[in-house]
Structures are given as C-alpha cells and as structure tokens.
Amino acid sequence: MNSRERLLAALNHQQPDRVPVDFGSTAVTGIHVSVVTRLRRAVLGDGDYRVKVIEPYQMLGEVDEELRKALGIDVIGIAPRKTLFGFENKNFKPFTMFDGTEVLVPENFNTTADTNGDLLIYPEGDTAVPPSGRMPKGGHFFDSIIRQAPIDDDKLDPADNCEEFGPLSDADLSYYQRSIDRLSTQTDAGIMLTMPGTAFGDIALVPAPWMKHPKGIRDVEEWYISTISRKDYVRKVFEAQCEIALKNIQKLINLFGNRIHATFLTGTDFGTQRGPFISVKAYRDLFKPFHKQVNDLIHQNTMWKTFIHSCGSVFQLVPDFIEAGFDILNPVQCSAAQMDPVELKRRFGKDVTFWGGGVDTQHTLAFASAEEVYREVRRRVDIFNEGGGFVFDTIHNIQANTPTENILALFRALQDSAG
C-alpha cells in the first residue's frame, strides 16, 4: 500500500499492510520545532538545516517531505491560511529559540522582550497593539495573554464572540485550491483538512490571539463559567457560528470533492485526567446538536472522516461522540481514568478510528528509557491496529524536552511492528 491507501484502509476499519502514521498533519498531532530539528539531523544528517515553525502558538515544526518519507509518515495536513496569531506562514526569517535551536519563522512573527526577558508576540505581527501571547523566558511555546474588557451582563452581545467568524474569502479559497491541487497530485499521502470555524468553545481559541481588540467573553475562566451561568448566551454564539460554518463547509466540499480523507473539526477538551470535564447531559444539551449538524452535512456529501480532539478521560462521552457523527477520536489519552487501550478498542473499535494513543507523552516518551518507549509503542500498535481503525500518533504533540533517542526508538518500534 502507499500512504493514501494505508490511511483509507485504517479509516474504513480494514487491516492495512502496516499501521499508518501521522506526525504534523494538525496542530494536535505535531512535533515541537526543537525536536524536529534534532530528529532531522539524526535521520538525514543535515546539521545546517533550519526547520520552519508552522504553528507558532505551540511552536510546532514542519515535517517536510524528505523527513516524512524517511520516517514513514503517511498523512499531510492542510491548515488554515492564517496562524493562531493572525499572520500567514510565508516569507520565513531566522529566529533562535531560548534553547539555542535556530529555526525559521514567518515574516510577521514579531516579538519583543519584557522586563523579565519573556517574549511577547502580537496579533497579525502588529507591535503597535497589545501583545496576545507570551513565551516565558527559557520556555518553548506561547501562552495566550487574556485581554478581557470588564463584563457588563446587561450589554453582552453574542455577536461580539462571533466577530472572528465569517464567509471564506477569495484569498482563503484560492489558498485551499492551491493546497489540494498540489497535495493530491504531487504526493501519495493521506490528506487531513483542519476545518475553519467548527471548534465550538475550544478554549485555545476563545482568547482570540489573532485579533487585535477582541470583544465579548475572552477570559478562559469566565468562558467556562459562562457555559453554566450564561448558557443561553453561549448557545446563541454557537448557533451563529454554526450557521456560518455550514456555509463554509459546503464551499469546501464543492472545492475539494473527495480529494481529502479526513477533517479535524474540533479541539474542544471535554476530559480531565480523572474524568469528564462536563456531564454527558451538558454535552448533549450544549455541544452535540452543533456537532451533529456539521457531521451530517459532511457525511451526506462526502466520504471524509471527521476528527474530534479531546484530551483527558472521555470514555463516558464516546458513545455520544459517535452518535454526533464523529469517526475519529484523538488523542486517546490512555493515562487518564477509564481510558484503558484494551477496553477502548473492545468497546468502540468498530465505530471509531483511534488517532493517537501510541505512546504516553506525559511520562514514557519524555522521561522513560528508549527501551521502555520501544515496548510501549509495540504494545499499543498490537492493541489498536488489530482490524484497522488506528492511526499511530503520540498522545498529543511531542514536547521540546523529549530525548532524541526516545523518538528514534518510537520509529524503530513502528518499523519492527510492520515486519
């Protein structure tokens, strides 16, 4: 099988020739740029190569075509035209990380240092407005800076939390057209689309770090409180967001046809380490109706598989994810309560594809020995890949402090599992 055939087999719950592998197709299945740099040098031996930062919020590095083929990675992503800080990935320039890694960043990746030595980054690269992200001195990625105006409940307008949503522009559609024409004809990879505007309540997006002066409820804590105390407000936001999203999805369906194979719809987290973040009832009431509308439109018009990302313990919610129409569950956080891989595969393996869960990034990959990484990867492939329905990825992104020898052990285990 080539990469595209391998992915399609897995997504259709057929046994592929080996487990398909994803690193880098989405903002939740990536690798920190420092790790990509070290990995590329170890595998390809190019010590002077500067890796591009393609997701500046988490500082994820580009897995380029040469590295993808060398490592046996099967999936390529189509990201939104603009990054989380509101600028495009183009006209790259040199940048040096706190750990000394020399990388490339987009031209409007503009930073200043505060009195503590923290790096501040700006929406659309405009240093004349307040910064929207902070990388602590010595850190590896950015945190959003909360820019919340005082809230007056009598004047709250759901439209203020929807100002970032709108019809896809001609520039957006042209970008998507160029991307799919190139990837569908010049590679044999499976293709993942990150869908714009369908992540209802994703807390990484609520602060709107790409906007210069966001209005509405933009504080993380205040937003979570609002899902209970201002439920009608949140529902109106979701209704308006969904109306726009459905129109944009139809445009992309018309543009892509079946040339993409999966689409990342939402990264809203519903789980914690110990259990669900919200009740099943709350999910059914506030989120599921909108998830179902989006999934129904896609499934009625395409062969795309739809991807939900939720960290933590979501075992109790998976039946509702399936009823809402999701085909793929990520990141499959097996270290969380009730997320035993054997039980997940037994209960839900015929209904969803597990995309992730391949090795624990909280403990094993970053802190265990290379031998322990190897053994865990082999175990997870044996469990999840039986009968298809599994795309290998780690549990969320590979972080900057991960030893290179452990990453190499991961890929060695994948190679051996194919034999």
Residue pairs with C-beta under 8 A, 6 or more apart in sequence:
1 9
1 16
1 17
2 188
3 20
3 73
3 74
3 75
3 187
3 188
3 189
3 190
4 74
4 188
4 189
4 190
4 191
4 261
5 16
6 16
6 17
6 18
6 20
6 74
6 190
7 16
7 20
7 74
7 75
7 189
7 190
7 261
7 262
7 391
8 190
8 261
9 15
9 16
9 20
9 388
10 16
10 19
10 20
10 353
10 385
10 388
10 389
10 390
10 391
11 261
11 262
11 305
11 327
11 328
11 353
11 388
11 389
11 391
12 388
13 349
13 350
13 353
13 387
13 388
13 389
14 387
14 388
15 385
15 386
15 387
15 388
16 385
16 388
17 418
18 414
18 417
18 418
19 381
19 384
19 385
19 390
19 391
19 392
19 414
19 417
19 418
20 74
20 75
20 190
20 391
20 392
21 71
21 72
21 73
21 74
21 75
21 391
21 392
21 393
21 414
22 29
22 73
22 74
22 75
22 192
22 355
22 391
22 392
22 393
23 29
23 30
23 31
23 63
23 71
23 73
23 393
23 394
23 398
24 30
24 31
24 60
24 61
24 62
24 63
24 68
24 73
24 75
24 76
24 77
25 75
25 76
25 77
25 192
26 77
26 79
26 192
26 194
26 264
26 307
26 309
27 55
27 57
27 58
27 60
27 79
27 84
27 194
27 267
27 397
28 264
28 267
28 309
28 330
28 331
28 396
28 397
29 330
29 331
29 355
29 356
29 393
29 394
29 396
29 397
30 55
30 58
30 60
30 61
30 63
30 397
30 398
31 39
31 60
31 61
31 63
31 397
31 398
32 58
32 59
32 60
32 61
32 140
32 141
32 397
32 398
32 399
32 400
32 402
33 51
33 52
33 53
33 59
33 60
33 61
33 97
33 101
33 103
33 400
34 59
34 61
34 97
34 99
34 101
34 103
34 140
34 400
35 61
35 398
35 399
35 400
35 402
35 404
35 407
36 51
36 61
36 62
36 63
36 67
37 49
37 50
37 51
37 61
37 101
37 102
37 103
38 404
38 407
39 67
39 71
39 404
39 407
39 408
40 46
40 49
40 51
40 67
41 47
41 49
42 404
42 408
43 67
43 70
43 71
43 408
44 66
44 67
44 70
50 94
50 102
50 103
50 104
51 61
51 62
51 64
51 103
51 104
52 61
52 62
52 64
52 89
52 92
52 103
52 104
52 105
53 59
53 60
53 61
53 62
53 95
53 103
53 104
53 105
53 106
53 109
54 60
54 61
54 62
54 79
54 83
54 89
55 79
55 83
55 84
56 83
56 84
56 85
56 105
56 106
56 109
56 121
56 142
57 83
57 84
57 85
57 133
57 141
57 142
57 204
57 209
58 141
58 142
58 397
59 97
59 140
59 141
59 142
59 400
60 397
61 103
63 71
63 73
65 187
67 73
68 76
68 189
71 411
72 411
72 414
72 415
73 189
74 189
74 190
74 391
75 189
75 190
75 191
75 192
75 391
76 183
76 187
76 189
76 190
76 191
76 192
77 191
77 192
77 193
77 194
77 264
78 176
78 179
78 180
78 183
78 191
78 192
78 193
78 194
78 260
79 89
79 194
80 194
80 196
81 88
81 171
81 172
81 175
81 176
82 88
82 210
83 89
83 106
83 210
84 204
84 205
84 209
84 210
85 109
85 121
85 122
85 123
85 124
85 125
85 132
85 133
85 209
85 210
86 123
86 124
86 125
86 209
86 210
86 211
87 106
87 107
87 108
87 109
87 124
87 125
88 106
88 108
89 106
90 106
90 107
91 106
91 107
92 104
92 105
92 106
92 107
93 104
93 105
93 106
93 107
93 109
94 102
94 103
94 104
94 105
95 102
95 103
95 104
95 105
95 109
96 102
96 103
97 103
97 140
98 135
98 137
98 138
98 139
98 140
99 140
99 400
107 125
108 124
108 125
109 121
109 125
110 121
110 122
110 125
110 126
110 127
111 119
111 120
111 121
111 122
111 135
112 119
112 120
112 127
112 131
113 119
113 120
114 120
116 136
116 137
117 137
118 134
118 135
118 136
118 137
118 139
119 134
119 135
119 137
119 142
120 131
120 133
120 134
120 145
121 131
121 132
121 133
121 134
121 135
121 142
122 129
122 131
122 132
122 133
123 129
123 132
123 209
123 210
123 211
123 212
124 210
124 212
126 212
129 212
129 213
130 145
130 147
130 212
131 145
132 144
132 145
132 147
132 207
132 208
132 209
132 210
132 211
133 142
133 143
133 144
133 145
133 209
134 142
134 143
134 145
135 141
135 142
135 143
136 143
140 399
140 400
140 401
141 400
142 209
144 204
144 207
144 209
144 220
145 207
145 209
146 207
146 218
146 219
146 220
147 207
147 213
147 214
147 218
148 217
148 218
148 219
148 222
149 215
151 217
151 222
153 230
156 216
156 217
156 230
156 233
157 216
158 216
158 233
158 236
158 237
158 240
159 240
160 215
160 216
161 215
161 216
161 217
161 237
162 216
162 237
162 240
162 241
162 244
163 211
163 214
163 215
163 216
164 208
164 210
164 211
164 214
165 197
165 240
165 241
165 244
165 245
166 244
167 244
167 247
167 248
168 176
168 196
168 248
168 251
168 252
172 196
173 251
173 255
176 252
176 255
176 256
177 255
180 191
180 255
180 256
180 259
180 260
183 189
183 191
184 191
184 259
190 261
190 262
191 259
191 260
191 261
191 262
192 260
192 261
192 262
192 263
192 264
192 307
193 252
193 256
193 260
193 262
193 263
193 264
193 304
194 263
194 264
195 245
195 249
195 252
195 263
195 264
195 265
195 294
196 245
196 248
197 241
197 244
197 245
197 248
198 245
198 249
198 265
198 266
198 294
199 205
199 265
199 266
199 267
199 268
200 238
200 241
200 242
200 266
200 268
200 287
200 290
200 291
201 223
201 227
201 234
201 238
201 268
201 287
202 266
202 267
202 268
202 269
203 220
203 223
203 224
203 268
203 269
204 267
206 217
206 218
206 220
206 223
207 214
207 218
207 219
207 220
208 214
208 218
216 237
217 223
217 226
217 230
217 233
226 233
226 234
227 234
227 278
227 282
227 286
231 286
234 286
235 286
238 286
238 287
238 290
239 290
241 290
242 290
242 293
242 294
245 294
246 293
246 294
246 297
249 294
249 297
249 298
250 297
250 301
253 297
253 298
253 301
253 302
256 302
257 302
258 302
258 303
258 304
260 304
261 303
261 304
261 305
262 304
262 305
262 306
262 307
262 327
262 328
263 298
263 304
263 305
263 306
263 307
264 307
264 309
265 291
265 294
265 295
265 306
265 307
265 308
265 326
266 291
266 308
266 309
267 309
267 310
268 287
268 309
268 310
269 277
269 309
269 310
269 311
269 312
270 276
270 277
270 278
270 283
270 287
270 310
270 312
270 314
270 317
271 277
271 310
271 311
271 312
271 313
271 314
271 317
271 333
271 336
272 312
272 313
272 336
273 312
273 313
273 335
273 336
273 337
274 313
274 336
274 337
275 312
275 313
275 316
275 337
275 338
276 283
276 312
276 313
276 314
276 316
276 317
277 312
280 316
280 317
280 320
283 317
283 320
284 320
288 320
288 323
288 324
291 308
291 321
291 324
291 325
291 326
292 323
292 324
292 325
294 306
294 325
295 306
295 324
295 325
295 326
296 325
298 304
298 306
298 325
299 306
299 325
305 327
305 328
305 353
306 325
306 326
306 327
306 328
307 326
307 327
307 328
307 330
307 355
308 321
308 326
308 328
308 329
308 330
309 330
309 331
310 317
310 329
310 330
311 331
311 333
311 336
311 396
312 333
312 336
313 333
313 336
313 337
313 338
313 339
314 321
314 329
314 339
315 337
315 338
315 339
315 343
315 344
316 338
318 329
318 344
318 347
318 348
318 352
321 329
321 352
322 348
322 351
322 352
326 352
327 352
327 353
328 352
328 353
328 354
328 355
328 391
329 348
329 352
329 353
329 354
329 355
329 356
330 354
330 355
330 356
330 393
331 355
331 356
331 357
331 393
331 394
331 395
331 396
332 339
332 341
332 344
332 354
332 355
332 356
332 357
332 384
332 395
333 339
333 356
333 357
333 395
333 396
334 340
334 341
334 344
334 357
334 360
334 380
334 395
335 360
335 362
335 363
335 395
341 357
341 380
341 383
341 384
342 383
344 354
344 357
345 354
345 383
345 384
345 386
345 389
349 384
349 386
349 387
349 389
350 389
352 389
353 388
353 389
353 390
353 391
354 384
354 389
354 390
354 391
355 390
355 391
355 393
356 391
356 393
356 394
356 395
356 396
357 380
357 384
357 393
357 395
358 377
358 380
358 381
358 384
358 392
358 393
358 394
358 395
358 410
359 365
359 373
359 376
359 377
359 380
359 394
359 395
359 410
360 376
360 395
361 394
361 395
361 396
361 397
361 398
361 399
361 402
362 395
364 372
364 373
364 376
365 373
365 394
365 398
365 402
365 406
365 407
365 410
366 399
366 401
366 402
366 403
366 406
368 376
368 406
369 406
370 403
370 405
370 406
370 408
370 409
371 409
373 406
373 409
373 410
373 413
374 409
374 410
374 412
374 413
375 413
377 409
377 410
377 413
377 414
377 417
378 413
378 416
378 417
380 392
381 390
381 392
381 413
381 414
381 417
382 417
384 390
385 392
385 417
392 414
394 410
398 407
